[in-house]
């Protein structure tokens, strides 16, 4: 069945299958004008079907560049940053696959707290 990606307003996209929401992606824009992947979620029953990739491709189409944090959760906590920009293991695997497939660019991988952190 076809997956439809819709913008749900500022910095948010949702994936639907037959009018049922099966995933979402949030973008966080920082003070420097960079747009960060802030959170992505796909229903367990719909994982491994390319939905996360479609969500990310839609965000790239909308924003041009979508940055991915290389900072750990500890770094976010230490910097009082409660965003969801740090990657879980599945998120890191997805990002690495999308870099290999040239969907995401390696130069979009950044530490929001400075490259010399930790």
N, C-alpha and C positions, 0 to 999 in steps of 0.2 A: 504494500500500500504506500501511497505517496506521503512524504513528510513535507509539511508546509511550515516555513519559518516566517514569523511575523515580528515586526518591531512593536514593542508594547509601550513605547514612550522613550523618554530619555534614558539612554544607557542600558537597555534591556531588550532581550529577544526571547521568544518562546517557540518551541517546536510542537507542531500538532500533527496527529494522525487521526483522520476522520473526526475532527473537532475535539479530540481528546488531547489534552496537554501531556506531552511525553518528555519534555526537557526545557531547560531555560539556561540563559547565559546573561551575566551581568558584567558591565564595563564600568570601571571607575576612572574618571578623569582627574588628573592631579593639577597642582598649581602651576606646573611647567607646561601644561597643555598636552601631556602624554595620556594616552588611553590604555588602561591596563585591564587585562583579563582578571576580573575580580571574583568570579564564581561561575561554575558550570555544573549542571546536574542533569542527568538523564535517568528516567525511571529504570529500575533494575531489569524489567522485562523487555526493555528496548535498547539495552546496551549492546555494543559490538555490531551496530547496524549503520554506523556512519553519521548518526544524528549530531554528536558533539562536533564532528568535522564540519557538518553543514552549518551549525550555529556559529562556529569560528569563522568560516568563510563568509558568512553574511556580515559578521561584525567587521571583518577586514574590508569588505566591499563598502560598508557604511563609513568606516573611520580611516581607512588607508593602512595605518599601522596599528597593530594591537600588541602591546608590550606584555611580557610575562616576567614575573618577579623570580629572581634567583635567590632571594632571601629566604631564610628559614623562618618557621613560626616563631622561634625564639627571638630572632632579629626583629620581627614585627612587634612582638610583645615588649621587647626592650625599648623600642621606639614609640611605644604607646599607639601603635597603628593597629586598629581592630578590623582592618579590611581583611578580606579572604584571599589576598593576593598570593599567599604562599601555596605551594603545590603539594597535594597528597601524592602518594606513590602512583596511583592511577592517572592523576593529572600530569605528573612528570612523564610517564610513559606516553601519554597522548601527545604532549608537546614535542617530545623527541621524535615520534613517528611523523608528526606534521612538519617538523624541520627537515627530516629526511625526504619527505614528499614535496618539499618546497612550498608548502602552504603557509607556514610561518617562517620568518627569516631569523637566522641565528642572532643578528644584530638587534632583534627585538627582545632578546633575553637580557634583562638588566636587574641590578640590585637597586631598588628605589632609595636606599640609604647610602649609596656610594659604593663603588666597585671595591674599595679597600676594606669594607666591613668584614670583620672576623677573618 
